[in-house]
Amino acid sequence: MTPFEMTNHTRVTEFIFLGFSNHPNLQGVFFLAFLAIYLTTLLGNTLMIVATRVSPALHTPMYYFLSNLSFLDICYTSTSIPVMLVNFFREKKTISFEGCLSQIFFFVSCAGTECVLLAAMAYDRYVAVCHPLRYPVLMSTRVCISLVTGSWLCGLVNSVTHTVLTSTLTLCGPNQISHFLCDVPLLLKLSCSDTSVNESVLHVSSATVGLSPCLFTAGSYILIISAILRIPSTQGKRKAFSTCASHLTVVVVFFGTANFNYVRPKEGYSLDMGILVSVLYCVVTPLFNPIIYSLRNKEVKGALRKLTGVPSLTIAVARE
């Protein structure tokens, strides 16, 4: 676009979210539904964090990673749902350019950190199953802290890079975003300046922060499953697999919904379908994580039941 053509456009200072705009009569229903999801997500993940702190049985590397995942999910879901809830009561669902950049920073930070953290958790399960005798050494407190710190640093560096590059874009309109939150690919579509650098960096980060952890996790589970199949007893196989089942389920849900969210067909993809997929990725996944771990893990169930003070359920766990 030439400078003359750019002067004929009005510089964008705010954006209008089109998410859920196809159903104006259901705004109240959407508000109640997402409010319930948000409160449940906060409660479930907060209980998970507290349980892993107060229960001695959960003072292990796996639950240290899990508590960090729960904290990350609280941050992750808080980047989108509060703004969405406010917009349900606004006729014009807008966000300022600065607010949009802030949302991108926190959203990309949390998404990138979770990708790397899930890979670190896969490594923890690999060591536990394939090298159980060396587990205390390979997964020492220092190693665990380093893995978690590295996960956050990867997410932050990736986010700062994208946020800075996005802030340099010239956005001349239209200012409508077919979503309920701001994301880098959405703003690149609205730019009237050269986006080649932004797109190149986006591809590189997708490969390093997105694809690489996914492939590492898949490789870890190939080795884990191979080791489990070599265990002679059925009970031993079941016990070994049970230690990985919850994490594997979380990985499939997260990377599966992320893949559907970002790899979309160019045609035949309606706004409603796009919003549904994004809701699964941004909203439902943080809700499911504590549920998945609590349902499939007796130690977590026991800690949560003691924490919430339900004697009958605690007795039932003790009998199990």
C-alpha positions as CSV (number, residue, x, y, z in Angstrom):
1,M,0.0,0.0,0.0
2,T,1.4,3.4,-1.0
3,P,1.6,6.4,1.4
4,F,-1.2,8.1,-0.6
5,E,-3.5,5.1,-0.2
6,M,-2.7,4.9,3.5
7,T,-3.8,8.5,4.0
8,N,-7.2,7.7,2.7
9,H,-7.7,5.2,5.6
10,T,-8.5,6.0,9.2
11,R,-5.9,4.7,11.7
12,V,-7.5,2.0,13.9
13,T,-7.4,2.9,17.6
14,E,-10.0,0.3,18.8
15,F,-11.4,-3.0,17.6
16,I,-14.9,-4.5,17.5
17,F,-15.3,-8.1,18.5
18,L,-17.8,-10.0,16.3
19,G,-17.8,-13.1,18.5
20,F,-21.3,-14.3,19.4
21,S,-22.7,-11.4,17.4
22,N,-24.8,-13.8,15.3
23,H,-27.0,-14.5,18.4
24,P,-28.0,-11.2,20.0
25,N,-30.9,-12.7,21.8
26,L,-28.7,-15.2,23.7
27,Q,-26.3,-12.7,25.3
28,G,-27.8,-13.3,28.8
29,V,-27.5,-17.1,28.4
30,F,-24.0,-16.8,27.1
31,F,-23.1,-14.6,30.1
32,L,-24.4,-17.1,32.7
33,A,-22.8,-20.1,30.9
34,F,-19.3,-18.5,30.7
35,L,-19.6,-17.0,34.2
36,A,-20.3,-20.5,35.5
37,I,-17.4,-22.0,33.5
38,Y,-15.0,-19.2,34.7
39,L,-15.9,-19.6,38.3
40,T,-15.6,-23.4,38.1
41,T,-12.2,-23.1,36.4
42,L,-11.0,-20.7,39.1
43,L,-12.3,-23.0,41.9
44,G,-11.0,-26.2,40.4
45,N,-7.5,-25.0,39.7
46,T,-7.2,-23.1,43.0
47,L,-8.2,-26.3,44.9
48,M,-5.6,-28.2,42.9
49,I,-2.9,-25.7,43.8
50,V,-3.8,-25.7,47.5
51,A,-4.1,-29.5,47.6
52,T,-0.6,-30.0,46.1
53,R,0.8,-27.6,48.7
54,V,-0.9,-29.0,51.9
55,S,-0.9,-32.7,51.2
56,P,2.5,-34.5,51.8
57,A,1.5,-37.3,49.4
58,L,1.5,-34.8,46.6
59,H,5.0,-33.3,47.3
60,T,6.5,-35.0,44.2
61,P,7.7,-33.6,40.9
62,M,4.6,-34.6,39.0
63,Y,2.3,-32.6,41.3
64,Y,4.8,-29.7,41.3
65,F,4.3,-29.5,37.6
66,L,0.6,-30.0,38.0
67,S,0.3,-27.0,40.4
68,N,2.1,-24.8,38.0
69,L,-0.2,-26.0,35.2
70,S,-3.2,-25.1,37.3
71,F,-1.8,-21.6,38.0
72,L,-1.1,-21.2,34.3
73,D,-4.7,-22.2,33.5
74,I,-6.0,-19.6,35.8
75,C,-3.9,-16.9,34.1
76,Y,-4.8,-18.4,30.7
77,T,-8.6,-18.3,31.1
78,S,-8.4,-14.9,32.8
79,T,-7.0,-13.3,29.7
80,S,-10.2,-13.8,27.7
81,I,-13.3,-14.6,29.8
82,P,-13.5,-11.4,31.9
83,V,-13.4,-9.2,28.8
84,M,-16.0,-11.4,27.2
85,L,-18.3,-11.3,30.2
86,V,-18.2,-7.4,30.2
87,N,-18.9,-7.3,26.4
88,F,-22.1,-9.4,26.7
89,F,-23.7,-6.3,28.3
90,R,-22.3,-3.8,25.8
91,E,-24.0,-3.1,22.5
92,K,-20.7,-2.3,20.9
93,K,-18.1,-4.9,22.0
94,T,-14.9,-3.0,21.7
95,I,-11.3,-3.1,23.0
96,S,-8.6,-0.4,22.6
97,F,-5.5,-1.0,20.6
98,E,-3.4,-1.0,23.8
99,G,-5.9,-3.3,25.5
100,C,-5.6,-5.6,22.5
101,L,-1.8,-5.7,22.7
102,S,-2.0,-6.5,26.4
103,Q,-4.4,-9.4,25.7
104,I,-2.1,-10.7,23.1
105,F,0.9,-10.5,25.4
106,F,-0.8,-12.5,28.2
107,F,-2.6,-14.9,25.9
108,V,0.5,-15.8,23.9
109,S,2.6,-16.0,27.1
110,C,0.2,-18.5,28.6
111,A,-0.2,-20.6,25.5
112,G,3.5,-20.8,24.8
113,T,4.3,-21.7,28.4
114,E,1.7,-24.4,28.5
115,C,3.1,-26.0,25.4
116,V,6.6,-26.2,26.9
117,L,5.3,-27.2,30.4
118,L,3.3,-30.1,29.0
119,A,6.5,-31.3,27.3
120,A,8.4,-31.0,30.6
121,M,5.6,-33.1,32.2
122,A,6.0,-35.7,29.5
123,Y,9.7,-35.9,30.2
124,D,8.9,-36.4,33.9
125,R,6.6,-39.3,33.0
126,Y,9.2,-40.8,30.7
127,V,11.8,-40.8,33.5
128,A,9.3,-42.2,36.0
129,V,8.4,-45.2,33.7
130,C,11.6,-45.8,31.8
131,H,14.2,-44.9,34.4
132,P,12.5,-45.4,37.8
133,L,15.7,-46.1,39.8
134,R,17.3,-42.8,38.6
135,Y,14.1,-40.8,39.0
136,P,15.2,-39.0,42.2
137,V,18.4,-37.8,40.6
138,L,17.0,-37.0,37.1
139,M,14.0,-35.2,38.5
140,S,15.6,-33.4,41.5
141,T,14.1,-30.2,42.9
142,R,16.7,-28.2,41.0
143,V,15.8,-29.9,37.7
144,C,12.0,-29.4,38.3
145,I,12.5,-25.7,39.1
146,S,14.7,-25.3,36.0
147,L,12.1,-26.9,33.7
148,V,9.3,-24.8,35.0
149,T,11.3,-21.6,34.9
150,G,12.4,-22.5,31.3
151,S,8.8,-23.0,30.3
152,W,7.8,-19.6,31.5
153,L,10.8,-17.9,29.9
154,C,10.0,-19.6,26.6
155,G,6.5,-18.3,26.8
156,L,7.5,-14.8,27.8
157,V,10.2,-14.4,25.2
158,N,7.8,-15.6,22.5
159,S,5.1,-13.3,23.7
160,V,7.3,-10.2,24.0
161,T,8.6,-10.8,20.4
162,H,5.1,-11.1,18.9
163,T,3.7,-8.2,21.0
164,V,6.5,-5.8,19.9
165,L,6.2,-6.8,16.2
166,T,2.4,-6.5,16.3
167,S,2.7,-3.0,17.9
168,T,4.7,-1.9,14.8
169,L,1.9,-2.8,12.4
170,T,-0.1,-0.1,10.6
171,L,-3.8,-0.9,11.0
172,C,-6.0,1.1,8.7
173,G,-9.3,-0.8,8.9
174,P,-11.6,-2.5,9.0
175,N,-11.4,-2.8,12.7
176,Q,-13.7,-5.8,13.2
177,I,-12.2,-9.0,14.7
178,S,-14.1,-12.2,14.0
179,H,-13.4,-13.5,17.5
180,F,-14.0,-12.8,21.2
181,L,-10.3,-12.0,21.9
182,C,-7.2,-10.5,20.2
183,D,-4.7,-12.9,18.6
184,V,-1.7,-12.3,16.4
185,P,-3.0,-13.9,13.2
186,L,-6.2,-11.9,13.4
187,L,-4.4,-8.6,13.5
188,L,-2.1,-9.6,10.7
189,K,-5.2,-9.9,8.5
190,L,-6.2,-6.3,9.4
191,S,-2.9,-4.8,8.6
192,C,-2.3,-2.5,5.7
193,S,1.5,-2.5,6.1
194,D,4.1,-5.2,5.3
195,T,3.6,-8.2,7.5
196,S,6.3,-10.5,6.0
197,V,8.5,-10.2,9.1
198,N,5.6,-10.9,11.5
199,E,4.5,-13.9,9.5
200,S,8.1,-15.3,9.3
201,V,8.5,-15.0,13.1
202,L,5.0,-16.5,13.6
203,H,6.0,-19.6,11.6
204,V,9.3,-19.9,13.4
205,S,7.6,-19.6,16.8
206,S,4.9,-22.1,15.8
207,A,7.6,-24.6,15.0
208,T,9.8,-24.0,18.1
209,V,7.2,-23.3,20.8
210,G,4.2,-25.2,19.4
211,L,5.3,-28.1,17.1
212,S,8.6,-29.0,18.8
213,P,7.0,-29.6,22.3
214,C,4.2,-31.5,20.7
215,L,6.7,-33.8,18.8
216,F,8.8,-34.2,22.0
217,T,5.7,-35.2,23.9
218,A,4.7,-37.7,21.2
219,G,8.2,-39.1,21.2
220,S,8.3,-39.5,25.0
221,Y,5.0,-41.4,25.0
222,I,6.2,-43.7,22.2
223,L,9.1,-44.7,24.5
224,I,6.8,-44.8,27.5
225,I,4.3,-47.1,25.8
226,S,7.1,-49.3,24.5
227,A,8.4,-49.6,28.0
228,I,5.0,-50.4,29.4
229,L,4.4,-53.2,26.9
230,R,7.6,-54.9,28.0
231,I,6.3,-55.1,31.6
232,P,5.5,-58.8,32.1
233,S,2.5,-58.5,34.6
234,T,-0.8,-57.1,33.6
235,Q,-1.1,-55.3,37.0
236,G,2.3,-53.7,36.4
237,K,1.3,-52.5,33.0
238,R,-2.0,-51.0,34.4
239,K,-0.1,-49.3,37.3
240,A,2.5,-47.8,34.9
241,F,-0.1,-46.6,32.5
242,S,-2.3,-45.1,35.2
243,T,0.6,-42.7,36.1
244,C,0.6,-41.3,32.6
245,A,-3.1,-41.5,31.6
246,S,-4.1,-38.1,33.1
247,H,-1.3,-36.2,31.5
248,L,-1.8,-38.0,28.2
249,T,-5.4,-37.0,28.2
250,V,-4.6,-33.3,28.9
251,V,-2.0,-33.3,26.1
252,V,-4.4,-34.7,23.6
253,V,-7.1,-32.2,24.6
254,F,-4.8,-29.2,24.5
255,F,-2.8,-29.9,21.4
256,G,-5.9,-31.3,19.6
257,T,-8.0,-28.2,20.2
258,A,-5.0,-25.9,19.4
259,N,-4.6,-27.6,16.1
260,F,-8.3,-27.2,15.2
261,N,-8.1,-23.6,16.4
262,Y,-5.2,-22.5,14.2
263,V,-5.3,-24.9,11.3
264,R,-8.7,-24.0,9.7
265,P,-10.0,-24.4,6.2
266,K,-10.1,-21.2,4.1
267,E,-13.6,-21.9,2.9
268,G,-16.8,-23.3,4.5
269,Y,-15.8,-22.2,8.0
270,S,-18.5,-20.1,9.6
271,L,-18.1,-17.6,12.4
272,D,-20.1,-19.8,14.7
273,M,-17.9,-22.8,14.0
274,G,-14.7,-20.7,14.5
275,I,-16.0,-19.4,17.9
276,L,-17.0,-22.9,19.0
277,V,-13.5,-24.2,18.3
278,S,-11.9,-21.2,20.0
279,V,-14.1,-21.7,23.1
280,L,-12.9,-25.3,23.3
281,Y,-9.3,-24.2,23.1
282,C,-9.4,-21.1,25.2
283,V,-12.1,-21.8,27.8
284,V,-13.0,-25.4,28.1
285,T,-9.4,-26.8,28.2
286,P,-8.5,-24.9,31.4
287,L,-11.7,-26.2,32.9
288,F,-11.1,-29.8,32.1
289,N,-7.5,-30.1,33.3
290,P,-8.2,-30.3,37.1
291,I,-11.2,-32.5,36.4
292,I,-9.1,-35.0,34.4
293,Y,-6.4,-35.2,37.1
294,S,-8.9,-35.5,40.0
295,L,-11.0,-38.2,38.3
296,R,-8.1,-40.5,37.4
297,N,-5.9,-40.1,40.4
298,K,-6.7,-41.4,43.9
299,E,-4.1,-39.3,45.6
300,V,-5.5,-36.1,44.1
301,K,-9.1,-37.2,44.9
302,G,-8.1,-38.0,48.5
303,A,-6.3,-34.6,49.0
304,L,-9.2,-32.7,47.5
305,R,-11.8,-34.5,49.6
306,K,-9.8,-33.8,52.8
307,L,-9.3,-30.2,51.7
308,T,-13.0,-29.6,51.2
309,G,-13.9,-31.4,54.4
310,V,-16.2,-34.2,53.2
311,P,-15.8,-37.0,55.8
312,S,-17.9,-39.6,54.0
313,L,-16.0,-39.2,50.8
314,T,-12.7,-39.4,52.7
315,I,-13.8,-42.7,54.2
316,A,-14.7,-44.0,50.7
317,V,-11.2,-43.1,49.5
318,A,-9.6,-44.8,52.5
319,R,-11.6,-48.0,51.7
320,E,-10.3,-47.9,48.1
